[in-house]
Amino acid sequence: EIYNAYIDGYDIIKLAGNNIVSMSDDVRKIMNNFVAIEIIEQTNDKIVAKNFLNISDVKVNEIIRRIDIIIRSMMQDSPECVDGKSCNPIINRDLDVNRLCFMLERILRIAMNNPQVSRQIGLSGTDLLHSWYIVMNLESIGDEVKRISRFLNNMSFNTRQKNQLRKIYAEIETAYLDVMKSYYKNDKDLAFDVNFRKEKLHEKCDLFYEKNKNHLPKLSAMVEKMKALTAWIRTIALFVYATRFR
């Protein structure tokens, strides 16, 4: 309910109830997922939060690039979790991705129904929908990288498995870098090429699973997350290709 109120554009969010004190820590944790939301009042039976975000200060394309940069760093560091390094920094960066994505989702939704806000952010019509679509896909990609990192951190791979895994993951990372390049440059040919990498990457993931499933009980779930990651990357590729000439 808090998330929906934020995304729907409410500037004041009030929670009331006799047991609100017992929920205050959880409420604050949820509020921390949103940019520029501050709790301005708290009593035994209510919590009031206010949005202080100035939409005119937000540059949507710049925020999308910030999200992309964070995801790139997550993907670069994720394979290191296989050596026992903590994946907490990656999880924390995913929280940053979520905060920025939630903020843009809020702004874009408001702009779709408010021409004044649309003019403020310099986007209108299908451009708003296209930006929203990219943001939602980037959020999903960040989530998959986080989940893969958790699996890597909790599984024991031998040297051969680590090398195979890093090679597959590097190809997935390259696909992501290329699809974002196609998005920024509006490069239909590159997007078309990335689109066709999905099946090959899925085959490599499945082969890795078949070779190692007897030794790694959680491998199936992790491989499915890797395949999901490639699917989200392909979705952006299809989007870039389909909207190229519109």
N, C-alpha and C positions, 0 to 999 in steps of 0.2 A: 504493500500500500504506500509506503514511503517512496519507493522507487517510482511508482506510477504518478504520484503527486509531483515529484521532481520533474520527470520527463514530460508531464502534461503542462508544465510551465507555471505552476503555482509558486509565488514568491514568499508566501507565508505557509508553513506547515506546522499544524498544531496537533499534538497527540494528548489525549486526556483519558484518565482512568484511575481508579483507586489503587491499582497495582503498578502504576507507571514508574514508581521509584525502583522497584525490583528489575525493571527493564531498561533503566537509564544507560547502563554500560553498553548493552546491545544496541540501543538506539543511537548512541554516540558513534559506535563502530560503523553502523550503517551510514550515518551522516558523513563520515569521513570519506565515503566513496564518491562524494559529490563536490565539485569545484565551487568555491565561494559560498557554501552553505554553512552558516554559523548558528549555534544554539544561543538565543538571546534571552531566554527566560526558562527557568525550571523551578517547579514547586513540587509538593508532595503528590499532586494530582494532574500535573500537566507539564509538557515540554513543548516549547515554541522555537522553531528554527526559521531563519530568514535567508533569502537568497540575496547576495550582494554583487552578483555578476553583472557587469555592464556589457550588454551584447555588442554595442558599437565598438568595443575594444577587441572583439574576437575576430580573428582572420581565419576562416574555416580551412582554407588550403594550407595555411601555416601549421595549424593544429594537426591536420592529417599527416603532414610531414613529420611532426614531432612524434606522433604515434608510430609511424613507420620506423623512425630512428630507434625508438625504444624496442620495437619488435626485432629489428636487426641485431641489436645488442643481445637480446634474449636468445635468439637463434645461434648467435656466435658462441655464447657462453654455455648453452644447454648441453652440448656433448661432454663438457668437462665434468658434469655431474656423475658421469659413469665412473670416474676415478675417486668417488667418495666425497667430492667437494659438496658443500651444502648448496641446495637449490633455493634457499630462502631469498637470496638477492634476485633471482629470476621471478619468484613468486611476488616479491615486492614491486618489481617493475611491471608485472601484469596488473597489479592494483593501479599503478599509474596509467596504464593503457585504459583500464576500465573507467577511471575517473574522467579522462579526456573524452572517451567515447560517449559516456553518459552525458557529458556537457554538450557535445555536438549534437547528440540525438535530441536533447532538450531544445537547443537553439533551432535546429532544422525543422522540428515539428512545429514550433511556434511560427517560424517563417512561412511554412506552408499555408498557414491560416491567417497570416498577418502581413499584408503587403508592405507596411512600414518597416517591419523587422527584415523582410526580404530585401528591401532596398538598403538597409543598414549593413547587412552582411554581403551585399553585392551578388546575391544568387537568387534566381527565380525560376519558375516552371520546372522543367525536367532536370535542370542543374541541381536543384534542391534534392530531388529524388536520387539522382546519381551520387551525390555526396553522401546521403544517408546510407545508400547501398554499400558504398566503399567502407564507411565507418563500421557498419555492422559486420562486414566480412573481416576487417582488421581485428575487431574485438574477438571474433571466433578464432582467428589465427593465433592471437596472443594466448587465448585460453588453452589451445591445443599444445602450444610450446610449453606452457606451464605444466600441463599434465604429463607430457613426455618427460620433462625434467624430473618430475617426482618419481616416475617409474625408473628412470636411469639411476637415481639416487638410492633406490631401494632394491636393486637387483645386482647380482654378482656375475660379471662377464669375464671370460678369460681373454687373453691378449688377441687371439684370432677373432673372437666375437666383437671385441671393441673396435678393431680395425675395420671389419665389415660394416658395423653399425655406423661408424664415423663416415665412411665412404657414402653410404646411402643418405645419411643426414645431410652431408655436404651437397649432394645433388638436389635435395629438397630445398635447402637454403638458397642454392643458385636459382632454382625455379622461382622462389619468392622474390629475390633481387631482380630477376628479369621481368617478372610480372609487374612489379612496382615501377620499373623503368618504362615498361610499355604504357603504364597508366600516366606517368608524368609527361612522357613524350607523345602520347596518343599514337603509339606505334602498333598498327594493326598486325603487321607481319610478325613481330616479336610475340604479341599476345597469342596469335594463331599457333606459333611454335610451342609456347608454354602449355597451351591447351592440350597438345598431343603428348606431353611428357607424363601426364597423370597415369596412364595405363602402364607404361614401362616402370614407373616408380612403384606402382602397386604390385607389379610382378616381382620386383626386387624385394619389396617388403615381405611378400608371401614366401618367397624362396628363403629369405633369412629366417623366417618363422619355421618353415618345414625342416630346415637343417638344425635348428637349435631348440625346438619346442620341448624335447624330452629332458632338457637340462635346466630350463628356465620356466617355472610354473606361471609367472605373470606375463610372459612374453606376448601371449595372444592379445591381451588388453593394450599393451604398449604399441604393438604393431598396428592395431586398429586406430590408435590415436595418430600415428604417423601417416596412415592412409587418409584419415580425416583431414589432416593438415594439408596434404597434397590436393584434396578435393576442394578445400576452401581457396587455395591458390588458383586452382583451375577455374573456380567460379569468377574470380576477379578477371582472369584472362578472357573468359567468355563475355563478361560485361564490357571490357575494353573493346573487344572485337565487334560486339553487337551494336555499340553506341558510337562507333567511329564516325559514321557518316550522317548521324542525326543532328 
